[in-house]
Amino acid sequence: MILQIAIDITLLLGQIMLGVAMLLAAWRILAGPRAQDRILGLDTLYANGLLSIVVFCIRENSMLYMEGALIIGLLGFTATVALSRFLMRGEVIE
Amino acid sequence: MTETLQDVPLWAECVTAVLVFAGATLTLLGNIGLVKLRNFYERVHAPTLGATLGVGFILIAAIIHFWAATGKPALLPVLIAAFMTITTPVTLIMLVRAAVYRDRTEGNPEAPKEI
């Protein structure tokens, strides 16, 4: 019983830490100072959101939202590659 | 998902909780580094702590948890882990190349020297 409560508190703490990590990444997006810092912050924010969804799935004991996490991973990869190409060339598709 | 989820045995929940806590701590440390470090070429190292070890620990926790809950190995966490492991270096190499290109064309002294 006590072990069950400890497990619940540990998972909740993990979620809180991931939330704080997302706030820090959002601060890096807002503060800059240059475009590449903002893109790095956005990439980190995507990865943290994915992890936070996975921890939510574990707490709820349901696989429903896991596909959402996979889609966030795919979209984050595409977004970062497109933004890096934009920084390099000034356009995304040549 | 259509398969039924049973209650997870206590040892599996303990292992899951410890792994989730470790992964979340590493991710938070990486993000503190992202905020605290001074220039871009130092900052780009910090969040990879969360993108490799954090993702690894938390998805191993998910694999163990859902394996114990459904009785067979879950495919989606394995897919997510493999995908993140493959794509993170690719995106960061592209981003740093773009940043180096910008800094060199502007003559910024922070840019790494030509080899």
Backbone of each chain as ProteinMPNN parsed JSONL, in Angstrom:
{"seq_chain_A": "MILQIAIDITLLLGQIMLGVAMLLAAWRILAGPRAQDRILGLDTLYANGLLSIVVFCIRENSMLYMEGALIIGLLGFTATVALSRFLMRGEVIE", "coords_chain_A": {"N_chain_A": [[0.825, -1.208, 0.0], [1.826, 1.289, 0.953], [3.982, 1.287, -0.755], [2.661, 1.435, -3.183], [1.602, 4.055, -3.052], [4.011, 5.449, -3.022], [4.99, 4.839, -5.569], [3.049, 6.106, -7.156], [3.518, 8.807, -6.416], [6.12, 9.095, -7.355], [5.816, 8.838, -10.142], [4.193, 11.066, -10.598], [5.963, 13.096, -9.844], [7.861, 12.784, -11.864], [6.319, 13.62, -14.062], [5.929, 16.299, -13.327], [8.555, 17.233, -13.414], [9.104, 16.948, -16.135], [7.306, 18.824, -17.093], [8.388, 21.218, -16.072], [10.76, 21.165, -17.498], [9.745, 21.554, -20.073], [8.823, 24.16, -19.793], [11.276, 25.51, -19.478], [12.426, 25.058, -22.012], [10.575, 26.474, -23.542], [11.124, 29.004, -22.612], [13.633, 29.369, -23.742], [12.904, 29.457, -26.429], [11.464, 31.867, -26.479], [13.402, 33.709, -25.61], [15.539, 33.665, -27.35], [18.916, 34.143, -28.326], [19.195, 34.214, -31.107], [18.036, 32.986, -34.359], [18.746, 30.274, -34.629], [18.925, 29.399, -31.998], [16.268, 29.542, -31.224], [15.132, 27.555, -32.861], [16.427, 25.305, -31.857], [15.358, 25.286, -29.269], [12.677, 24.753, -29.93], [12.857, 22.171, -31.003], [13.7, 20.763, -28.729], [11.474, 21.196, -27.136], [9.517, 19.722, -28.507], [10.546, 17.088, -28.141], [10.333, 16.882, -25.36], [7.565, 17.112, -24.994], [6.728, 14.758, -26.21], [7.85, 12.837, -24.442], [6.423, 13.494, -22.162], [3.825, 12.78, -22.895], [4.164, 10.008, -23.088], [4.718, 9.326, -20.415], [2.29, 10.066, -19.302], [0.629, 8.12, -20.52], [1.65, 5.84, -19.217], [0.875, 6.382, -16.581], [-1.931, 6.409, -16.811], [-2.37, 3.837, -17.608], [-2.965, 3.099, -20.308], [-2.932, 2.577, -23.83], [-3.771, 4.446, -25.62], [-2.886, 7.067, -26.268], [-0.372, 6.778, -27.234], [0.12, 6.669, -29.979], [-0.213, 9.305, -30.672], [2.111, 10.323, -29.535], [4.043, 9.176, -31.206], [3.408, 10.473, -33.601], [3.999, 13.092, -32.897], [6.766, 12.868, -32.646], [7.506, 12.329, -35.352], [6.579, 14.706, -36.633], [8.084, 16.632, -35.313], [10.704, 16.037, -36.137], [10.447, 16.557, -38.934], [9.785, 19.293, -38.869], [12.059, 20.485, -37.684], [14.076, 19.826, -39.541], [13.097, 21.166, -41.834], [13.127, 23.846, -40.934], [15.873, 24.19, -40.463], [16.878, 23.935, -43.061], [15.709, 26.172, -44.117], [17.1, 28.189, -42.756], [19.632, 27.765, -43.829], [19.428, 28.027, -46.663], [17.479, 29.899, -47.247], [15.131, 29.157, -48.409], [12.684, 26.497, -48.394], [11.852, 24.376, -50.125], [13.419, 23.723, -53.122]], "CA_chain_A": [[0.0, 0.0, 0.0], [2.729, 2.439, 1.001], [4.768, 1.217, -1.984], [1.793, 1.932, -4.269], [1.562, 5.519, -2.963], [5.334, 5.955, -3.417], [5.075, 4.741, -7.034], [2.219, 7.188, -7.718], [4.18, 10.098, -6.204], [7.289, 9.159, -8.227], [5.37, 9.126, -11.509], [3.737, 12.462, -10.623], [7.171, 13.938, -9.837], [8.412, 12.732, -13.216], [5.52, 14.501, -14.924], [6.185, 17.705, -12.975], [9.879, 17.613, -13.921], [9.006, 17.135, -17.585], [6.624, 20.097, -17.319], [9.358, 22.301, -15.845], [11.692, 21.137, -18.632], [9.076, 22.187, -21.217], [8.82, 25.609, -19.552], [12.619, 26.037, -19.763], [12.593, 25.087, -23.469], [9.764, 27.573, -24.056], [11.843, 30.242, -22.32], [14.702, 29.505, -24.742], [12.273, 29.899, -27.682], [11.099, 33.289, -26.37], [14.522, 34.604, -25.341], [16.466, 33.701, -28.472], [18.876, 35.447, -28.97], [19.179, 34.18, -32.565], [17.049, 32.05, -34.901], [19.103, 28.878, -34.387], [18.559, 29.074, -30.609], [14.818, 29.291, -31.154], [14.853, 26.249, -33.471], [16.885, 24.298, -30.894], [14.349, 25.231, -28.215], [11.468, 24.105, -30.441], [13.152, 20.734, -31.106], [13.686, 20.23, -27.371], [10.087, 21.22, -26.654], [8.853, 18.569, -29.111], [10.979, 15.842, -27.495], [9.788, 16.833, -24.002], [6.14, 16.823, -25.088], [6.603, 13.312, -26.485], [8.111, 12.094, -23.21], [5.36, 13.758, -21.21], [2.681, 11.951, -23.295], [4.446, 8.606, -22.741], [4.541, 9.16, -18.967], [0.834, 10.108, -19.07], [0.127, 6.79, -20.884], [2.001, 4.886, -18.165], [0.055, 6.637, -15.391], [-3.32, 6.048, -17.067], [-2.391, 2.434, -18.017], [-3.715, 2.995, -21.555], [-2.057, 2.784, -24.99], [-4.496, 5.273, -26.584], [-2.211, 8.304, -26.686], [0.98, 6.479, -27.683], [0.221, 7.022, -31.399], [0.022, 10.745, -30.69], [3.533, 10.557, -29.261], [4.781, 8.822, -32.426], [3.189, 11.521, -34.597], [4.766, 14.266, -32.471], [8.158, 12.626, -33.022], [7.652, 12.513, -36.805], [6.408, 16.116, -37.007], [9.217, 17.391, -34.79], [11.825, 15.807, -37.058], [10.207, 17.29, -40.173], [9.811, 20.737, -38.619], [13.431, 20.955, -37.459], [14.819, 19.75, -40.802], [12.63, 22.233, -42.723], [13.594, 25.146, -40.453], [17.324, 24.283, -40.688], [17.093, 24.211, -44.482], [15.351, 27.569, -44.351], [18.214, 29.028, -42.289], [20.791, 27.559, -44.69], [19.242, 28.424, -48.063], [16.5, 30.953, -47.43], [13.877, 28.575, -48.864], [12.597, 25.125, -47.919], [11.835, 23.481, -51.29], [14.022, 24.466, -54.233]], "C_chain_A": [[0.861, 1.261, 0.0], [3.567, 2.494, -0.264], [3.962, 1.753, -3.16], [1.748, 3.459, -4.267], [2.89, 6.117, -3.413], [5.492, 5.924, -4.935], [4.268, 5.857, -7.682], [2.926, 8.534, -7.603], [5.379, 10.23, -7.133], [6.894, 9.485, -9.657], [4.906, 10.569, -11.63], [4.919, 13.424, -10.648], [7.828, 13.951, -11.211], [7.657, 13.63, -14.156], [5.796, 15.963, -14.625], [7.535, 18.147, -13.524], [9.858, 17.804, -15.422], [8.296, 18.447, -17.917], [7.558, 21.275, -17.126], [10.356, 22.361, -17.008], [11.06, 21.79, -19.853], [9.032, 23.695, -21.045], [10.185, 26.214, -19.878], [12.86, 26.114, -21.274], [11.792, 26.221, -24.076], [10.443, 28.911, -23.779], [12.966, 30.457, -23.334], [14.116, 29.938, -26.089], [11.982, 31.395, -27.613], [12.333, 34.171, -26.309], [15.508, 34.667, -26.493], [17.88, 33.338, -28.093], [18.846, 35.373, -30.499], [18.239, 33.07, -33.031], [17.426, 30.608, -34.58], [18.816, 28.465, -32.949], [17.077, 28.767, -30.497], [14.471, 27.937, -31.747], [15.282, 25.131, -32.528], [15.887, 24.153, -29.748], [13.094, 24.522, -28.671], [11.667, 22.595, -30.535], [13.109, 20.08, -29.724], [12.268, 20.161, -26.814], [9.303, 20.044, -27.218], [9.234, 17.286, -28.377], [10.38, 15.74, -26.09], [8.292, 16.555, -24.01], [5.882, 15.356, -25.337], [6.787, 12.501, -25.209], [6.975, 12.274, -22.223], [4.108, 12.958, -21.566], [2.919, 10.491, -22.917], [4.252, 8.371, -21.242], [3.056, 9.213, -18.595], [0.197, 8.759, -19.384], [0.42, 5.789, -19.777], [1.118, 5.101, -16.94], [-1.386, 6.183, -15.6], [-3.478, 4.57, -17.378], [-3.236, 2.255, -19.279], [-2.783, 3.31, -22.718], [-2.643, 3.801, -25.967], [-3.648, 6.409, -27.142], [-0.82, 8.06, -27.23], [1.169, 6.833, -29.155], [0.418, 8.517, -31.563], [1.479, 11.078, -30.446], [4.368, 10.26, -30.494], [4.648, 9.927, -33.47], [3.94, 12.789, -34.218], [6.236, 14.099, -32.817], [8.4, 12.867, -34.497], [7.584, 13.979, -37.186], [7.562, 16.972, -36.494], [10.434, 17.265, -35.686], [11.645, 16.634, -38.331], [10.342, 18.791, -39.969], [11.246, 21.22, -38.454], [14.253, 20.912, -38.745], [14.405, 20.887, -41.733], [13.157, 23.583, -42.263], [15.104, 25.293, -40.648], [17.627, 24.578, -42.149], [16.752, 25.661, -44.79], [16.466, 28.502, -43.908], [19.385, 28.963, -43.265], [20.6, 28.235, -46.033], [18.31, 29.608, -48.236], [15.206, 30.463, -48.02], [13.887, 27.095, -48.497], [12.657, 24.141, -49.082], [12.365, 24.261, -52.48], [13.43, 24.005, -55.555]], "O_chain_A": [[0.674, 2.168, -0.811], [3.842, 3.57, -0.796], [4.5, 2.439, -4.029], [1.841, 4.093, -5.318], [2.922, 7.146, -4.088], [6.049, 6.849, -5.527], [4.724, 6.485, -8.637], [2.944, 9.315, -8.555], [5.651, 11.315, -7.649], [7.54, 10.299, -10.316], [5.18, 11.231, -12.632], [4.904, 14.428, -11.361], [8.295, 14.991, -11.673], [8.262, 14.333, -14.966], [5.89, 16.781, -15.54], [7.679, 19.259, -14.031], [10.509, 18.71, -15.943], [8.635, 19.107, -18.899], [7.538, 22.224, -17.911], [10.749, 23.44, -17.451], [11.738, 22.5, -20.595], [9.181, 24.438, -22.015], [10.266, 27.287, -20.476], [13.419, 27.092, -21.77], [12.252, 26.87, -25.016], [10.362, 29.837, -24.586], [13.227, 31.589, -23.742], [14.751, 30.699, -26.819], [12.225, 32.117, -28.58], [12.34, 35.262, -26.88], [16.251, 35.642, -26.603], [18.058, 32.249, -27.548], [18.506, 36.365, -31.143], [17.71, 32.31, -32.22], [16.551, 29.793, -34.288], [18.497, 27.303, -32.696], [16.671, 27.857, -29.775], [13.615, 27.231, -31.213], [14.588, 24.122, -32.406], [15.6, 23.041, -29.304], [12.495, 23.769, -27.903], [10.77, 21.824, -30.194], [12.56, 18.991, -29.56], [11.899, 19.213, -26.121], [8.512, 19.428, -26.504], [8.366, 16.486, -28.028], [9.968, 14.66, -25.665], [7.791, 15.845, -23.138], [4.961, 14.766, -24.773], [6.003, 11.598, -24.916], [6.597, 11.333, -21.525], [3.395, 12.501, -20.673], [1.995, 9.806, -22.477], [3.696, 7.35, -20.836], [2.611, 8.503, -17.693], [-0.661, 8.286, -18.639], [-0.439, 4.979, -19.425], [0.66, 4.139, -16.324], [-2.002, 5.636, -14.686], [-4.605, 4.076, -17.414], [-4.108, 1.387, -19.334], [-1.941, 4.202, -22.616], [-2.076, 4.008, -27.04], [-3.682, 6.686, -28.341], [-0.143, 9.001, -27.645], [2.257, 7.253, -29.551], [1.122, 8.961, -32.47], [2.028, 11.993, -31.06], [5.3, 11.001, -30.804], [5.617, 10.285, -34.14], [4.46, 13.489, -35.086], [6.891, 15.054, -33.233], [9.371, 13.524, -34.871], [8.41, 14.462, -37.959], [7.973, 17.926, -37.155], [11.116, 18.251, -35.966], [12.567, 17.327, -38.761], [10.941, 19.484, -40.791], [11.619, 22.249, -39.017], [15.028, 21.827, -39.024], [15.262, 21.51, -42.359], [13.59, 24.389, -43.087], [15.582, 26.384, -40.961], [18.519, 25.37, -42.455], [17.408, 26.306, -45.609], [16.759, 29.489, -44.583], [20.055, 29.967, -43.508], [21.493, 28.938, -46.506], [18.345, 30.265, -49.277], [14.257, 31.238, -48.138], [14.949, 26.502, -48.309], [13.422, 23.177, -49.04], [11.843, 25.323, -52.819], [13.809, 24.511, -56.611]]}, "seq_chain_B": "MTETLQDVPLWAECVTAVLVFAGATLTLLGNIGLVKLRNFYERVHAPTLGATLGVGFILIAAIIHFWAATGKPALLPVLIAAFMTITTPVTLIMLVRAAVYRDRTEGNPEAPKEI", "coords_chain_B": {"N_chain_B": [[-6.331, 0.858, -29.207], [-7.097, -2.564, -28.911], [-6.636, -4.679, -27.235], [-7.013, -6.118, -23.963], [-6.196, -4.467, -20.943], [-4.559, -5.508, -18.105], [-4.237, -5.342, -14.478], [-1.075, -4.154, -13.415], [1.714, -6.029, -12.234], [3.363, -5.539, -9.03], [6.201, -5.396, -8.925], [6.853, -4.702, -11.543], [5.722, -2.177, -11.673], [7.333, -0.831, -9.846], [9.89, -0.91, -11.124], [9.233, 0.525, -13.422], [8.555, 3.052, -12.315], [11.018, 3.878, -11.211], [12.629, 4.021, -13.526], [11.241, 5.958, -15.029], [11.545, 8.167, -13.355], [14.35, 8.515, -13.431], [14.716, 9.088, -16.176], [13.193, 11.466, -16.442], [14.589, 13.162, -14.72], [17.077, 13.364, -16.042], [16.26, 14.599, -18.417], [15.326, 17.048, -17.433], [17.744, 18.102, -16.445], [19.168, 18.405, -18.844], [17.609, 20.42, -20.025], [17.949, 22.511, -18.24], [20.597, 23.017, -18.774], [20.286, 23.911, -21.393], [19.149, 26.395, -20.925], [21.038, 27.674, -19.277], [23.691, 27.667, -20.388], [26.277, 29.45, -22.279], [26.928, 30.178, -25.098], [25.727, 29.433, -28.476], [26.965, 27.129, -29.525], [27.743, 25.74, -27.289], [25.27, 25.36, -26.093], [23.949, 23.605, -27.808], [24.713, 21.084, -27.154], [23.489, 20.372, -24.745], [20.56, 19.647, -24.662], [20.594, 17.119, -25.875], [21.027, 15.246, -23.955], [18.487, 14.783, -22.865], [17.287, 13.88, -25.209], [18.482, 11.489, -25.858], [19.304, 9.735, -23.54], [17.161, 10.327, -21.798], [14.847, 9.812, -23.398], [15.445, 7.122, -23.898], [15.388, 5.862, -21.288], [12.706, 6.427, -20.433], [11.155, 5.276, -22.451], [11.955, 2.606, -22.282], [10.869, 2.098, -19.8], [8.141, 2.344, -20.5], [7.911, 0.192, -22.282], [8.374, -2.022, -20.563], [6.235, -1.666, -18.762], [3.881, -1.88, -20.404], [4.286, -4.347, -21.486], [4.007, -5.934, -19.216], [1.362, -5.355, -18.722], [-0.19, -6.161, -20.945], [0.74, -8.656, -21.62], [2.111, -9.257, -23.893], [4.869, -8.145, -25.99], [4.987, -4.611, -26.55], [4.616, -2.712, -29.506], [4.635, -0.003, -30.288], [6.13, 1.759, -28.404], [8.725, 0.773, -28.903], [9.046, 1.483, -31.582], [8.908, 4.313, -31.366], [11.183, 4.818, -29.799], [13.285, 3.851, -31.444], [12.975, 5.547, -33.633], [13.411, 8.135, -32.542], [16.077, 7.826, -31.738], [17.352, 7.538, -34.188], [16.745, 9.944, -35.567], [17.475, 12.252, -34.06], [20.385, 12.898, -34.091], [20.632, 13.51, -36.833], [18.952, 15.769, -37.281], [20.201, 17.605, -35.554], [22.764, 17.831, -36.636], [22.155, 19.023, -39.1], [21.067, 21.451, -38.197], [23.257, 22.638, -36.842], [25.068, 22.876, -38.918], [23.738, 24.798, -40.484], [23.818, 26.931, -38.665], [26.594, 27.368, -38.396], [27.217, 28.123, -40.996], [25.743, 30.517, -41.186], [27.054, 32.049, -39.182], [29.662, 32.183, -40.176], [29.384, 33.547, -42.608], [28.642, 35.987, -41.624], [30.927, 36.733, -40.353], [31.193, 36.26, -37.615], [32.878, 35.982, -34.533], [32.382, 33.801, -32.845], [32.052, 31.529, -34.337], [33.12, 28.193, -35.231], [36.539, 27.401, -36.135], [37.839, 27.036, -39.498], [38.699, 23.776, -40.685]], "CA_chain_B": [[-5.859, -0.498, -28.922], [-8.241, -3.393, -28.566], [-6.342, -5.708, -26.23], [-7.4, -5.705, -22.615], [-5.086, -4.17, -20.047], [-4.794, -5.96, -16.736], [-3.429, -4.65, -13.485], [0.34, -4.464, -13.569], [2.308, -6.492, -10.974], [4.004, -4.456, -8.275], [7.622, -5.237, -9.276], [6.932, -3.976, -12.812], [5.452, -0.764, -11.407], [8.525, -0.255, -9.194], [10.91, -0.688, -12.144], [8.741, 1.614, -14.269], [8.646, 4.338, -11.625], [12.425, 4.282, -11.101], [13.13, 4.408, -14.846], [10.627, 7.237, -15.413], [12.161, 9.228, -12.563], [15.691, 8.761, -13.964], [14.606, 9.76, -17.464], [12.717, 12.835, -16.279], [15.674, 13.955, -14.135], [18.076, 13.67, -17.072], [15.683, 15.58, -19.338], [15.319, 18.357, -16.774], [19.125, 18.597, -16.418], [19.489, 18.88, -20.191], [16.934, 21.683, -20.311], [18.617, 23.56, -17.454], [21.777, 23.375, -19.559], [19.84, 24.701, -22.55], [18.902, 27.779, -20.514], [22.137, 28.321, -18.574], [24.972, 27.768, -21.089], [26.445, 30.823, -22.737], [26.722, 30.44, -26.514], [24.922, 28.42, -29.159], [27.686, 25.871, -29.746], [27.669, 24.986, -26.04], [23.88, 25.015, -25.8], [23.407, 22.542, -28.642], [25.021, 19.785, -26.552], [22.76, 20.047, -23.516], [19.301, 18.907, -24.748], [20.74, 15.745, -26.344], [20.896, 14.394, -22.777], [17.098, 14.334, -22.823], [16.858, 13.23, -26.444], [19.002, 10.122, -25.949], [19.129, 8.956, -22.316], [15.812, 10.527, -21.274], [13.946, 9.022, -24.234], [15.74, 5.708, -23.692], [14.873, 5.377, -20.002], [11.248, 6.49, -20.312], [10.52, 4.31, -23.345], [12.153, 1.266, -21.709], [9.833, 1.977, -18.764], [6.849, 2.098, -21.158], [7.918, -1.169, -22.826], [8.191, -2.966, -19.452], [4.897, -1.508, -18.202], [2.813, -2.418, -21.246], [4.5, -5.795, -21.602], [3.385, -6.56, -18.05], [-0.084, -5.121, -18.712], [-0.901, -6.877, -21.995], [1.219, -10.014, -21.746], [2.98, -9.41, -25.062], [5.655, -6.913, -26.16], [4.301, -3.521, -27.241], [5.397, -2.297, -30.666], [4.741, 1.455, -30.458], [7.277, 2.373, -27.716], [9.968, 0.404, -29.591], [9.106, 2.332, -32.777], [9.235, 5.691, -30.989], [12.572, 4.872, -29.339], [14.17, 3.706, -32.604], [12.861, 6.74, -34.471], [14.098, 9.263, -31.902], [17.523, 7.574, -31.746], [17.889, 7.77, -35.532], [16.551, 11.282, -36.137], [18.048, 13.368, -33.31], [21.672, 13.37, -34.631], [20.469, 14.078, -38.179], [18.433, 17.132, -37.188], [21.133, 18.536, -34.913], [23.851, 18.119, -37.578], [21.67, 20.013, -40.075], [20.906, 22.748, -37.529], [24.563, 23.239, -36.541], [25.646, 23.316, -40.195], [23.113, 26.066, -40.858], [24.296, 27.976, -37.761], [27.988, 27.674, -38.74], [27.173, 28.856, -42.259], [25.311, 31.893, -40.909], [28.057, 32.78, -38.411], [30.845, 32.457, -40.99], [29.106, 34.596, -43.592], [28.593, 37.28, -40.947], [32.203, 36.996, -39.711], [31.015, 36.212, -36.167], [34.039, 35.289, -33.952], [32.002, 32.589, -32.129], [31.98, 30.38, -35.236], [34.307, 27.346, -35.182], [37.514, 27.667, -37.198], [37.912, 26.076, -40.615], [39.681, 22.72, -40.439]], "C_chain_B": [[-7.02, -1.345, -28.411], [-7.932, -4.379, -27.456], [-6.661, -5.179, -24.839], [-6.156, -5.5, -21.77], [-5.442, -4.656, -18.65], [-4.033, -5.066, -15.773], [-1.985, -5.117, -13.584], [0.874, -4.986, -12.238], [3.205, -5.431, -10.349], [5.463, -4.266, -8.663], [7.756, -4.455, -10.571], [6.673, -2.493, -12.589], [6.637, -0.084, -10.74], [9.591, 0.072, -10.232], [10.515, 0.487, -13.042], [8.936, 2.97, -13.606], [10.097, 4.817, -11.548], [12.959, 4.76, -12.455], [12.544, 5.739, -15.301], [11.279, 8.389, -14.663], [13.552, 9.56, -13.102], [15.617, 9.521, -15.289], [14.17, 11.202, -17.333], [13.807, 13.713, -15.669], [16.704, 14.337, -15.191], [17.551, 14.707, -18.052], [15.691, 16.969, -18.733], [16.731, 18.942, -16.725], [19.534, 19.139, -17.782], [18.853, 20.213, -20.488], [17.486, 22.818, -19.471], [19.875, 24.009, -18.187], [21.412, 24.228, -20.754], [19.61, 26.159, -22.17], [20.182, 28.446, -20.012], [23.397, 28.549, -19.41], [25.039, 29.046, -21.92], [26.287, 31.028, -24.245], [26.118, 29.234, -27.219], [25.634, 27.086, -29.26], [27.872, 25.087, -28.459], [26.249, 24.499, -25.786], [23.398, 23.817, -26.587], [23.724, 21.166, -28.065], [24.011, 19.393, -25.48], [21.48, 19.236, -23.743], [19.441, 17.492, -25.288], [20.735, 14.751, -25.19], [19.462, 13.872, -22.652], [16.703, 13.546, -24.051], [17.426, 11.83, -26.588], [18.703, 9.329, -24.68], [17.723, 9.1, -21.743], [14.794, 9.705, -22.04], [14.175, 7.533, -24.008], [15.131, 5.173, -22.406], [13.346, 5.335, -19.993], [10.587, 5.487, -21.25], [10.796, 2.876, -22.914], [11.13, 1.034, -20.595], [8.482, 1.669, -19.384], [6.786, 0.674, -21.698], [7.663, -2.185, -21.712], [6.762, -2.906, -18.926], [3.845, -2.16, -19.083], [3.019, -3.894, -21.561], [3.842, -6.505, -20.42], [1.867, -6.426, -18.097], [-0.812, -5.953, -19.762], [-0.441, -8.317, -22.146], [2.022, -10.269, -22.999], [3.706, -8.09, -25.32], [4.906, -5.874, -26.98], [5.201, -2.982, -28.35], [5.651, -0.791, -30.678], [5.893, 2.091, -29.693], [8.602, 2.041, -28.376], [10.157, 1.273, -30.834], [9.541, 3.745, -32.427], [10.7, 5.801, -30.589], [13.537, 4.783, -30.513], [14.157, 4.971, -33.441], [13.597, 7.925, -33.856], [15.611, 9.071, -31.943], [18.109, 7.863, -33.128], [17.844, 9.242, -35.896], [17.258, 12.399, -35.38], [19.417, 13.808, -33.838], [21.534, 14.033, -35.996], [20.004, 15.529, -38.094], [19.469, 18.071, -36.594], [22.321, 18.832, -35.826], [23.393, 19.168, -38.585], [21.576, 21.398, -39.453], [22.257, 23.413, -37.296], [25.258, 23.662, -37.83], [25.065, 24.654, -40.626], [23.645, 27.197, -39.983], [25.726, 28.37, -38.099], [28.041, 28.495, -40.02], [26.783, 30.312, -42.024], [26.416, 32.681, -40.209], [29.267, 33.113, -39.268], [30.572, 33.539, -42.016], [29.008, 35.965, -42.935], [29.927, 37.651, -40.311], [32.118, 37.028, -38.199], [32.185, 35.445, -35.537], [33.681, 34.032, -33.186], [32.057, 31.352, -33.011], [33.245, 29.541, -35.125], [35.23, 27.621, -36.37], [37.41, 26.625, -38.296], [38.979, 25.034, -40.306], [40.6, 22.633, -41.661]], "O_chain_B": [[-7.818, -0.898, -27.587], [-8.846, -4.873, -26.796], [-6.592, -3.98, -24.571], [-5.189, -6.255, -21.865], [-6.47, -4.283, -18.084], [-3.294, -4.168, -16.174], [-1.703, -6.294, -13.805], [0.521, -4.437, -11.194], [3.731, -4.552, -11.031], [5.941, -3.134, -8.732], [8.663, -3.634, -10.705], [7.305, -1.645, -13.218], [6.929, 1.08, -11.012], [10.139, 1.174, -10.242], [11.345, 1.331, -13.381], [9.414, 3.917, -14.231], [10.387, 5.99, -11.783], [13.653, 5.774, -12.531], [13.248, 6.561, -15.887], [11.539, 9.449, -15.234], [13.908, 10.732, -13.223], [16.36, 10.479, -15.503], [14.699, 12.077, -18.02], [13.946, 14.876, -16.047], [17.156, 15.481, -15.242], [18.292, 15.594, -18.477], [16.013, 17.95, -19.404], [16.908, 20.141, -16.937], [20.165, 20.192, -17.877], [19.469, 21.062, -21.132], [17.5, 23.965, -19.916], [20.195, 25.197, -18.23], [22.136, 25.163, -21.099], [19.843, 27.059, -22.977], [20.409, 29.628, -20.271], [24.111, 29.524, -19.176], [24.014, 29.652, -22.232], [25.586, 31.953, -24.657], [26.009, 28.152, -26.641], [25.016, 26.033, -29.105], [28.133, 23.885, -28.511], [26.04, 23.376, -25.326], [22.537, 23.075, -26.114], [23.085, 20.181, -28.435], [23.706, 18.211, -25.321], [21.305, 18.214, -23.081], [18.493, 16.714, -25.177], [20.476, 13.565, -25.389], [19.238, 12.694, -22.375], [15.876, 12.639, -23.965], [16.899, 11.043, -27.374], [17.941, 8.363, -24.719], [17.148, 8.126, -21.256], [13.981, 8.993, -21.45], [13.218, 6.762, -23.933], [14.439, 4.155, -22.419], [12.753, 4.332, -19.594], [9.565, 4.9, -20.895], [9.962, 2.001, -23.147], [10.591, -0.063, -20.45], [7.744, 0.829, -18.868], [5.752, 0.014, -21.597], [6.85, -3.096, -21.871], [6.142, -3.939, -18.671], [3.003, -2.909, -18.589], [2.066, -4.611, -21.864], [3.201, -7.543, -20.588], [1.155, -7.283, -17.573], [-1.928, -6.409, -19.517], [-1.153, -9.128, -22.738], [2.564, -11.36, -23.177], [3.222, -7.031, -24.92], [4.268, -6.204, -27.98], [6.405, -2.815, -28.154], [6.742, -0.345, -31.032], [6.601, 2.912, -30.276], [9.504, 2.877, -28.425], [11.26, 1.743, -31.116], [10.415, 4.318, -33.078], [11.387, 6.746, -30.977], [14.501, 5.546, -30.582], [15.203, 5.422, -33.908], [14.321, 8.639, -34.55], [16.352, 10.03, -32.158], [19.225, 8.37, -33.237], [18.799, 9.756, -36.477], [17.615, 13.408, -35.987], [19.612, 15.009, -34.026], [22.231, 15.004, -36.291], [20.571, 16.412, -38.738], [19.618, 19.202, -37.055], [22.844, 19.946, -35.812], [24.138, 20.097, -38.898], [21.947, 22.395, -40.072], [22.401, 24.614, -37.523], [25.955, 24.676, -37.857], [25.792, 25.54, -41.077], [23.9, 28.296, -40.477], [26.059, 29.555, -38.096], [28.814, 29.448, -40.122], [27.394, 31.227, -42.575], [26.697, 33.824, -40.57], [29.849, 34.189, -39.126], [31.441, 34.372, -42.275], [29.252, 36.987, -43.578], [30.068, 38.754, -39.783], [32.884, 37.744, -37.553], [32.465, 34.331, -35.979], [34.575, 33.241, -32.885], [32.103, 30.234, -32.497], [34.332, 30.089, -34.945], [34.787, 28.013, -37.45], [36.963, 25.499, -38.076], [40.026, 25.351, -39.741], [41.514, 21.809, -41.689]]}, "name": "protein", "num_of_chains": 2, "seq": "MILQIAIDITLLLGQIMLGVAMLLAAWRILAGPRAQDRILGLDTLYANGLLSIVVFCIRENSMLYMEGALIIGLLGFTATVALSRFLMRGEVIEMTETLQDVPLWAECVTAVLVFAGATLTLLGNIGLVKLRNFYERVHAPTLGATLGVGFILIAAIIHFWAATGKPALLPVLIAAFMTITTPVTLIMLVRAAVYRDRTEGNPEAPKEI"}
